Amino acid sequence: MTITRVYPRHLKVSWLNQEYLNNLKIERKIKDEYFFNHGRSALLFLLNNISKYKNKKLRVALQAFNCSSVLYAVLQSPSEPLLIDINLIDFSITLEELQAIKEIDVLLLLHYQGIPNQQYISIAEHCKNKKIILIDDLAQTENSYIDNTLVGTLSDYSIHSFSFDKPFTTFEGGSFRINKIDKGLKQLLVDNYYNLAEETYQKYAADLKALKYLYKYSTPKFYNKRTSDIGSVKLLSKISLLSNELLYKLLSFKIFFFFVYIFLKLSKSNKIKTLKLHDNKIKLILLQRKNYSDNNYSNDITNFLNINTEYNTENININRLSVIDSDHKIRDKMNALDYTIEAKNYNWGTPLHKRCPSCEKTSPLKNSEFASKSILNIPVWHNFLAPTI
């Protein structure tokens, strides 16, 4: 038996109905949040408008152990990236690294897989004193606390992602929230946001179809790597006449999957398109937030694998349990079971300075390189200790 993630625990399959979402009225509790087709689109839009308002090219600091889409958003905006190394406790930057930087306009502070940056409060205070715009990257983190402070509330902005493997999902989507801002910049952001085109109904319908597909076919009963490949599902869900049952059967054939995989490789583009998220997908996010529960199996799995985390685990919402496993002892223990857990390095195998050798960096970035080779991400949404349940 192969175990991977079952569907996001905050989502109900009954919500994945176009008529239901069309007729649904649901309150937006967060006033200054703006929704986009991707998290990277939200970041690009934000950087573009900050640069325009300040009439300058931004110097943006971000950690090298990071998602490539974040780098592409910075590079496609009027910005210059500065790559910073991480520590190996929370897999984020340190205050000491930040204090050593002379001049930056923006800090993108990543909170990895639900783990709050352990110096979050001090880093936010430093940014405030140095007039650095702080953007919390919460693509993998929702409802985690550090020292009774909700992560994302001390920054000027926070960025959120709603991809399939995130705490809340619309298959694809994202947002940014405004925490602190002057009136002139806010007006510019609001005006430009409402002038954006919205995702098409066809795109929304395809994403809803993909979610229904993954809700069923990523569960232990059906799962295999080919049939749950996100890129393939995204591509084929656009074909309205192709049922999910047939999609699953087609991807089960190695030769068919191979041709889809090659097509995706050849057609891949890093160019970011910025659109507003379809209104029904926003409703889907709001429903998941309303249904939020922090229950997962991270504590059970941590105890079973005898993992001692060095970060504060109180009041945090783990997305994937993440540990350094350079000697593969943890992975070997999991492989010794009579079923397979889909645990691997989901984020990220190549640090950003390898993708962008010309980008400025603050140090040799050795921790970022080590983490990219040695980190292990373990799904915690399914109780693999009781696989028959």
C-alpha positions, -999 to 999 in steps of 0.1 A, spaced: 0 0 0 12 35 -8 3 63 15 4 99 4 -16 129 15 -53 124 17 -72 155 7 -67 188 27 -83 184 60 -102 217 58 -119 209 25 -152 190 20 -160 173 -13 -196 186 -11 -183 221 -16 -168 212 -50 -200 220 -68 -204 249 -92 -241 255 -85 -234 254 -47 -206 279 -50 -226 301 -74 -254 305 -48 -232 307 -17 -230 339 3 -202 339 28 -186 368 48 -151 379 42 -137 384 77 -103 398 66 -109 433 52 -76 441 34 -70 408 15 -66 406 -23 -69 373 -41 -49 363 -72 -45 333 -96 -12 324 -78 8 333 -47 36 344 -70 12 367 -89 2 384 -56 39 389 -48 47 403 -83 17 427 -82 28 439 -47 64 445 -57 54 462 -89 32 487 -71 55 494 -42 83 501 -67 60 524 -87 48 543 -56 84 548 -43 97 555 -78 127 533 -73 141 498 -80 137 477 -49 164 458 -32 147 426 -19 163 402 5 151 366 6 165 333 17 182 310 -9 165 279 4 132 289 -13 107 283 -40 119 293 -75 86 311 -82 94 336 -55 127 344 -72 110 347 -106 84 372 -91 113 393 -77 132 392 -110 101 401 -131 94 431 -109 116 463 -107 137 446 -80 171 433 -73 173 401 -52 197 396 -24 201 360 -13 205 351 24 214 319 41 192 300 66 197 283 99 190 246 103 165 249 132 135 266 116 149 267 80 145 305 79 169 334 82 184 347 114 183 382 129 221 381 129 222 376 91 197 404 86 216 428 108 247 423 87 230 436 56 236 473 51 207 484 28 175 467 17 141 480 9 121 447 14 125 415 34 106 384 23 105 363 55 97 327 49 80 305 75 87 270 64 61 242 63 42 257 93 73 264 114 74 300 125 107 318 122 119 315 158 132 352 159 101 365 142 93 392 168 129 405 169 131 405 131 99 424 128 112 450 153 144 453 134 125 459 101 104 485 118 134 504 132 153 503 98 122 511 78 124 479 59 92 467 43 85 432 58 65 407 38 57 374 55 58 345 31 30 323 45 27 300 14 31 270 36 20 284 70 -14 292 84 -24 297 120 9 292 136 20 311 166 54 321 182 54 335 217 16 339 215 20 360 184 2 349 152 27 346 124 18 371 97 5 399 120 38 418 126 46 424 89 35 451 65 21 424 42 17 387 41 17 364 10 -5 333 9 -7 304 -16 -36 281 -23 -19 254 -44 -28 218 -38 -3 210 -11 -9 241 10 -30 244 42 -59 258 22 -64 251 -15 -82 261 -46 -58 239 -67 -41 272 -78 -44 306 -62 -30 331 -38 -34 364 -20 -18 392 -1 -30 409 31 -23 444 41 -13 449 77 3 483 77 4 508 49 2 545 41 -30 557 24 -14 567 -9 1 533 -16 -30 515 -5 -51 535 -29 -27 526 -57 -29 489 -48 -66 489 -46 -71 508 -79 -47 486 -98 -62 454 -83 -97 462 -94 -85 470 -129 -71 434 -133 -89 408 -153 -104 379 -135 -97 342 -141 -121 328 -167 -150 306 -157 -133 278 -177 -102 280 -156 -123 280 -124 -142 249 -136 -110 231 -146 -95 237 -111 -127 225 -94 -125 194 -116 -89 189 -106 -98 192 -69 -125 166 -73 -101 143 -91 -74 147 -64 -98 143 -36 -105 108 -48 -73 97 -66 -47 109 -41 -61 88 -13 -43 55 -3 -68 33 -22 -59 48 -56 -27 67 -53 4 63 -75 29 89 -86 18 91 -122 -20 95 -116 -15 122 -89 11 142 -109 -1 178 -104 12 191 -137 -5 163 -157 -38 167 -137 -37 205 -143 -32 201 -181 -58 173 -186 -85 189 -163 -88 216 -190 -104 191 -213 -140 193 -204 -151 162 -222 -125 141 -203 -140 125 -172 -120 121 -141 -123 83 -143 -109 83 -178 -82 108 -168 -71 83 -140 -70 54 -165 -50 73 -190 -24 85 -165 -21 49 -153 -4 40 -186 33 48 -185 35 56 -222 7 82 -220 21 97 -189 55 99 -206 42 120 -235 23 143 -211 54 147 -190 75 156 -221 49 181 -233 48 198 -199 86 201 -199 88 216 -234 59 241 -227 71 252 -193 74 290 -188 85 310 -158 66 341 -170 40 351 -144 5 362 -154 -14 383 -129 -51 379 -126 -78 382 -99 -89 349 -85 -124 338 -96 -149 348 -70 -161 312 -64 -126 301 -56 -124 329 -30 -156 314 -15 -138 280 -14 -110 295 6 -133 312 30 -152 280 36 -119 262 45 -109 289 69 -143 287 86 -139 249 88 -103 252 101 -89 226 125 -53 222 135 -57 185 140 -30 164 123 -8 134 131 25 153 135 29 145 172 21 108 167 45 106 138 72 125 156 70 101 186 70 70 163 101 81 144 118 94 175 123 129 161 134 157 183 127 191 168 147 220 180 121 246 172 92 256 195 63 233 187 37 250 209 7 264 190 20 257 155 2 241 126 26 218 107 20 215 70 46 188 64 68 175 92 103 186 82 136 174 95 172 170 85 178 134 75 212 135 58 220 99 68 185 87 57 179 69 90 144 83 93 136 74 57 150 39 61 128 34 92 98 44 72 108 22 42 111 -8 66 74 -7 71 52 -30 50 38 0 31 53 31 16 49 67 29 55 93 2 81 112 22 108 131 3 122 166 -3 92 184 -16 107 218 -9 133 225 -24 160 205 -42 178 234 -58 187 266 -38 181 299 -55 218 308 -60 221 277 -82 192 289 -103 205 324 -105 243 324 -103 244 361 -111 222 370 -81 239 388 -53 244 368 -21 255 376 14 276 344 21 285 310 6 249 299 16 262 265 29 232 259 51 208 264 21 228 239 1 229 214 29 191 217 36 183 213 -1 202 179 -1 192 167 34 157 178 44 129 153 46 92 164 44 68 139 58 30 142 52 10 145 84 -25 146 70 -29 108 71 -23 85 101 1 61 84 5 44 118 -30 30 112 -30 26 74 -61 5 72 -84 32 87 
